[in-house]
Amino acid sequence: MEMTLERRDVNGIEGFVHGAQKVVKAVSNILPFPISLSDTNGCIIGSTDPSRIGKQHEPSGEVLTKNTLLSFDEDKIKGMPNVHPGIAAPLKLNQQTVGVLGIIGPPEEVKPYAMLIKQYVEMTWHETFHRQLKELESKTLETFMQYILLNETTSQVKLEEYCRMFGISLNAERFCIVIHIGDSLISNIQQTIPIDQLKMRLLDCTRKAYQCGDDTICSFLNTEKIILLKKIDSEMTYWEALEAFTFQSEKLLEMFDVYHVTDASIAAGSLAQTLSNVNESYQEAEALRQFGQRWNPARKIYTYHNWDMVKELLRFQLPASFHEKVQFRLKHLFNDERFPELAKSFIAYCENNMTISQAANDLFIHRNTLIYRLQKINTLTSLNTGSFDDCVVLYLILKNAIPE
């Protein structure tokens, strides 16, 4: 996915101005001569000698007019303030003249290296320009992601404008994957790799792990979260994506380890019909991730496609008012002085498939002791612990009532 419109902030001559001093610093250490860079108005915007920045450079106008390399010896520069002998050459990018390169030194010594230095500076600036463009696209995409995910309502006009800009479909079905990396970016500040490059590499890892196509949206939401909005063509491909989700997420965590991102957690949301309501998929994925981190932080990967997760979530789906009513009905059990022991025994009984001998072994008690406790529960609750339906009701209530 590439941004195709509104490249105003880093574009042509303006981008040259923004990156000039960075280019000078990048190339000065390996060049045998001092250099300067002037814009198309003849103003020095980058120089080995920073005191020259902001001053006019008269020869630049002649170089731009003639659009060719020119020599300036001591005689030629007499009377020209802020000008040193050397060679001046037009700098080009994408067939556009963006400024003038000045190579300072005796012209006869400088000239043999002039074209090589010019090409090297153009190549370095070209890399700087595209790096700036990538950073702009990344920041714009982050802004877009924040707009569609963190606002309850969005403007259709604004959504369409963003989609045109990034060349993506507004009405395609997508589901959200939330990847929480904690403070990994902040803790990696002291590492040798710059933060912007680290972010790009983590995004590349994410796209690779989930086998993303051109219409997939992948971006940081903030310093702690990466968001992937994956396009889905049909219900079958959504099913297949969820089937592959855990394996792909495990591979992503392995790739993240290379960059010392070791505390990530990942969750997938439901399918959204358009970008207009994809925030619902995001909210669902984030809620699922937060629940998963409380329930089983070691798991790290959470999805409704996992039955263990669904079973654990189920008991939290009943409203608090329902629990209050049922607990009132079970007050004799809750008020019994041996309630903790009875509840623990019953939960173990249920989690061992209502098999008394297995549950007794897990509890390290005699099976007759467990039978006695279950019979006491029957008496206190009027439920039948031999009935699957009755056990489901009591299990859900007790699991919620007893701290883990």
C-alpha positions in Angstrom: 0.0 0.0 0.0 1.4 3.4 -1.0 0.2 6.9 -0.4 -0.6 8.4 -3.8 -1.9 11.9 -3.0 -1.1 15.0 -1.0 2.7 14.6 -0.8 3.0 18.3 0.0 5.1 18.2 3.1 8.1 16.4 1.6 8.1 17.2 -2.1 10.7 18.3 -4.6 12.5 21.6 -3.7 10.8 21.8 -0.2 12.0 18.3 0.6 15.5 19.3 -0.6 15.5 22.3 1.9 14.4 20.1 4.8 17.0 17.4 4.1 20.0 19.6 3.0 22.0 19.7 6.3 21.3 16.1 6.9 22.8 15.3 3.5 25.8 17.5 4.2 26.5 15.8 7.5 26.1 12.4 6.0 28.6 12.9 3.2 31.1 15.3 4.7 33.1 12.7 6.7 34.1 10.8 3.5 34.6 13.7 1.1 38.0 15.3 0.6 36.6 18.8 0.2 34.1 21.0 2.1 30.8 21.4 0.4 27.7 23.6 0.5 24.1 23.2 -0.8 22.0 26.1 -2.0 18.4 26.2 -2.9 16.9 27.6 -6.2 16.9 31.1 -4.7 20.7 31.0 -4.1 20.4 30.7 -0.3 22.8 28.3 1.4 20.7 25.7 3.2 23.5 23.2 4.1 27.2 23.6 4.6 30.2 21.9 6.1 30.7 25.3 7.7 27.3 25.9 9.5 28.0 29.6 9.8 27.3 30.0 6.1 23.8 28.7 6.3 21.2 31.3 5.5 23.5 33.5 3.4 23.2 34.2 -0.3 25.5 32.4 -2.7 25.7 34.6 -5.9 27.2 32.0 -8.3 24.2 29.7 -7.7 22.1 31.8 -10.0 24.5 31.5 -12.9 24.7 27.7 -12.4 20.9 27.4 -12.4 20.6 29.6 -15.4 23.2 27.7 -17.5 22.2 24.3 -15.8 25.8 23.0 -16.0 28.9 22.6 -14.0 31.0 25.8 -13.6 34.4 26.7 -12.2 35.0 29.7 -9.9 38.7 30.6 -9.3 40.1 33.4 -7.2 39.8 36.0 -10.0 36.2 35.2 -10.8 35.0 35.4 -7.2 36.5 38.8 -6.4 33.9 41.1 -5.1 31.5 38.2 -4.4 30.8 38.0 -0.6 30.5 34.6 1.0 31.9 32.8 -2.0 34.9 30.5 -2.1 36.9 29.1 -5.1 35.8 25.7 -6.3 33.2 24.0 -8.6 29.5 24.5 -8.5 27.0 22.1 -10.1 23.3 21.8 -10.4 21.7 19.1 -8.3 18.8 17.1 -9.8 16.3 14.7 -8.4 13.7 13.0 -10.6 14.7 15.2 -13.5 14.0 18.3 -11.4 16.8 20.8 -10.5 16.5 21.2 -6.8 19.5 23.3 -5.9 23.2 23.8 -6.4 26.2 21.9 -5.0 29.3 23.9 -4.2 32.6 22.0 -3.8 35.2 24.2 -2.2 38.9 24.1 -3.2 41.2 25.0 -6.0 39.2 24.3 -9.2 42.0 22.3 -10.8 42.1 20.0 -7.8 38.3 19.8 -7.3 37.3 19.3 -10.9 38.4 15.6 -11.4 36.2 14.7 -8.5 33.3 17.0 -9.2 31.0 14.6 -11.1 31.6 11.8 -8.7 30.9 14.0 -5.6 27.8 15.4 -7.4 26.4 11.9 -8.1 27.2 10.8 -4.5 25.4 13.8 -3.0 22.4 13.3 -5.3 22.2 9.6 -4.3 22.5 10.5 -0.6 19.8 13.2 -0.9 17.6 10.8 -2.9 17.8 8.3 0.0 17.1 11.1 2.5 14.1 12.2 0.5 12.6 8.8 0.3 13.2 8.2 4.0 11.4 11.5 4.8 8.6 10.5 2.5 8.3 7.1 4.2 8.2 8.8 7.6 5.5 11.2 6.3 3.4 8.3 5.0 3.8 6.4 8.2 2.7 9.4 10.3 -0.2 10.1 8.0 -1.3 6.5 8.2 -1.1 6.6 12.0 -3.3 9.7 12.0 -5.8 7.8 9.8 -5.7 4.8 12.1 -6.4 6.9 15.1 -9.3 8.7 13.3 -11.1 5.5 12.3 -10.5 3.5 15.5 -10.7 6.0 18.3 -13.7 8.0 17.1 -17.3 6.7 17.6 -18.4 8.6 14.5 -16.5 9.4 11.3 -17.0 11.6 8.3 -17.8 9.7 5.1 -16.1 12.4 3.1 -13.0 12.3 5.2 -12.9 8.5 5.0 -13.2 8.6 1.2 -10.4 11.2 1.0 -8.1 9.0 3.2 -8.9 5.9 1.1 -8.1 7.7 -2.1 -4.8 8.9 -0.6 -3.7 5.4 0.4 -5.3 3.6 -2.5 -7.4 1.3 -0.3 -11.0 0.2 -0.5 -13.5 1.8 1.9 -16.2 -0.9 1.7 -14.1 -4.0 1.9 -14.7 -6.3 4.8 -11.8 -6.4 7.3 -11.0 -7.6 10.8 -8.7 -6.0 13.3 -5.6 -7.5 14.8 -4.2 -5.7 17.8 -0.5 -6.2 18.7 0.5 -4.6 22.0 4.3 -4.3 22.4 4.2 -2.4 25.7 7.2 0.0 26.2 9.5 -1.9 23.8 10.0 1.2 21.6 10.9 3.4 24.6 13.2 0.8 26.1 15.0 0.3 22.7 15.9 4.0 22.4 19.4 3.3 23.5 19.9 0.6 20.9 21.9 1.3 17.7 18.9 1.1 15.4 16.9 4.4 15.2 13.3 4.3 16.5 11.8 5.1 13.0 13.7 2.2 11.5 12.7 -0.1 14.3 9.1 0.8 13.7 9.3 0.1 10.0 11.0 -3.3 10.6 8.3 -4.3 13.1 5.6 -3.3 10.6 7.4 -5.4 7.9 7.5 -8.4 10.3 3.8 -8.0 10.9 2.9 -7.8 7.2 5.1 -10.9 6.5 3.7 -12.9 9.4 0.1 -12.4 8.4 0.8 -12.6 4.6 -0.7 -9.2 3.9 -1.8 -8.1 0.5 -1.7 -4.6 -0.9 -5.1 -3.6 0.5 -4.1 -4.5 4.1 -3.7 -1.5 6.4 -0.8 -1.9 8.9 0.3 0.9 11.1 1.3 1.9 14.7 -1.7 3.4 16.6 0.7 4.8 19.2 4.0 3.8 20.7 2.5 0.7 22.3 0.2 -0.7 19.6 0.5 -2.0 16.1 -2.8 -2.4 14.3 -3.5 -4.6 11.3 -6.7 -4.3 9.4 -6.8 -7.3 7.2 -9.0 -7.4 4.1 -11.3 -10.4 3.8 -13.0 -11.6 0.6 -15.5 -14.0 2.0 -16.7 -15.8 5.2 -14.5 -18.7 4.2 -11.3 -16.6 4.0 -12.2 -15.1 7.4 -12.5 -18.6 8.8 -9.1 -19.6 7.2 -7.5 -16.4 8.6 -8.7 -17.2 12.1 -7.5 -20.8 11.7 -4.0 -19.6 10.8 -4.0 -16.7 13.3 -2.4 -18.5 16.3 0.4 -20.0 14.1 1.1 -16.7 12.3 1.1 -14.8 15.6 3.6 -17.3 17.1 5.9 -16.6 14.1 5.5 -12.9 14.6 6.5 -13.1 18.2 9.6 -15.1 17.1 10.5 -12.3 14.6 9.9 -9.6 17.3 12.4 -11.4 19.6 15.2 -10.4 17.2 14.4 -6.8 17.9 14.2 -7.4 21.7 10.4 -7.0 21.7 9.6 -9.7 24.1 6.5 -8.6 26.0 3.9 -8.5 23.1 0.3 -9.7 23.3 -2.0 -10.2 20.3 -5.7 -10.5 19.8 -8.1 -10.6 16.8 -11.5 -9.0 16.5 -14.7 -9.8 14.6 -15.4 -9.1 10.9 -16.4 -5.5 10.1 -18.4 -4.7 6.9 -16.6 -1.4 6.1 -13.9 0.9 7.5 -16.8 3.0 8.9 -17.4 0.4 11.6 -14.0 -1.3 11.9 -13.6 0.4 15.3 -16.0 -2.2 16.7 -13.6 -4.9 15.6 -10.7 -3.0 17.2 -12.6 -2.5 20.5 -13.5 -6.2 20.6 -9.9 -7.2 19.9 -8.5 -4.9 22.5 -11.1 -6.0 25.2 -10.2 -9.6 24.4 -6.5 -8.9 24.7 -6.9 -7.1 28.0 -9.1 -10.0 29.4 -6.6 -12.5 28.1 -3.7 -10.7 29.9 -5.6 -10.9 33.2 -6.7 -14.5 32.6 -3.6 -16.1 31.2 -0.8 -13.6 30.4 1.6 -16.4 29.4 -0.6 -17.3 26.5 0.0 -14.0 24.7 -2.3 -14.8 21.7 -6.1 -14.4 22.1 -9.0 -15.2 19.8 -12.6 -16.3 19.9 -11.5 -19.1 17.7 -9.9 -20.7 20.8 -12.4 -22.8 22.8 -10.4 -22.4 26.1 -10.8 -18.6 25.7 -14.5 -18.8 24.9 -15.2 -21.0 27.9 -13.3 -18.6 30.2 -15.1 -15.6 28.7 -18.6 -17.2 29.0 -19.0 -16.8 32.7 -18.3 -13.1 32.4 -21.1 -12.6 29.8 -23.9 -12.8 32.4 -25.0 -9.5 33.8 -24.2 -8.6 37.4 -27.9 -8.4 38.3 -28.3 -12.0 37.2 -25.5 -13.2 39.5 -26.9 -11.2 42.4 -30.3 -12.9 42.0 -28.9 -16.4 41.7 -26.5 -15.9 44.6 -29.5 -14.8 46.7 -31.1 -18.1 45.7 -27.9 -19.9 46.8 -27.5 -18.0 50.1 -27.6 -21.1 52.2 -24.6 -22.5 50.3 -22.7 -19.1 50.5 -23.4 -18.7 54.2 -22.3 -22.2 55.1 -19.1 -22.1 57.2 -17.5 -24.7 54.9 -18.4 -22.8 51.7 -14.8 -22.4 50.4 -14.2 -26.2 50.7 -17.6 -27.1 49.2 -17.1 -24.7 46.3 -13.6 -25.9 45.6 -14.7 -29.5 45.6 -17.7 -28.8 43.3 -15.5 -26.9 40.7 -13.0 -29.7 40.7 -15.8 -32.2 40.2 -17.1 -30.2 37.2 -13.6 -29.7 35.7 -13.0 -33.5 35.9 -16.0 -34.2 33.7 -18.3 -34.9 36.7 -16.2 -38.0 37.5 -16.0 -38.5 41.2 -12.9 -40.6 41.3 -10.8 -38.3 39.1 -12.0 -35.2 41.1 -11.2 -36.9 44.4 -7.7 -37.7 43.2 -7.1 -34.0 42.2 -8.4 -32.9 45.6 -6.3 -35.5 47.4 -9.4 -36.7 49.3 -11.3 -40.0 49.5 -14.1 -40.4 47.0 -16.6 -40.8 49.8 -15.6 -37.4 51.2 -16.3 -35.9 47.8 -19.7 -37.7 47.6 -20.6 -36.3 51.1 -19.7 -32.8 50.0 -21.7 -33.0 46.8 -24.7 -34.4 48.7 -24.4 -31.4 51.1 -24.5 -29.0 48.1 -27.6 -30.8 46.9 -29.2 -30.2 50.3 -28.1 -26.5 50.6 -29.1 -25.5 47.0 -31.9 -27.9 46.0 -29.9 -28.6 42.9 -28.9 -32.0 41.6 -25.1 -32.3 41.2 -25.7 -35.4 39.1 -27.5 -33.2 36.5 -25.4 -31.6 33.8 -27.8 -28.6 33.5 -27.8 -28.0 37.2 -24.0 -28.2 37.4 -23.6 -25.7 34.5 -25.6 -23.0 36.4 -23.8 -23.6 39.7 -20.4 -23.8 38.1 -20.8 -20.4 36.3 -21.9 -18.7 39.5 -19.2 -20.2 41.7 -16.4 -19.5 39.2 -17.4 -15.8 39.2 -17.9 -15.7 43.0 -14.5 -17.2 44.0 -11.3 -15.3 43.4 -8.8 -17.1 41.1 
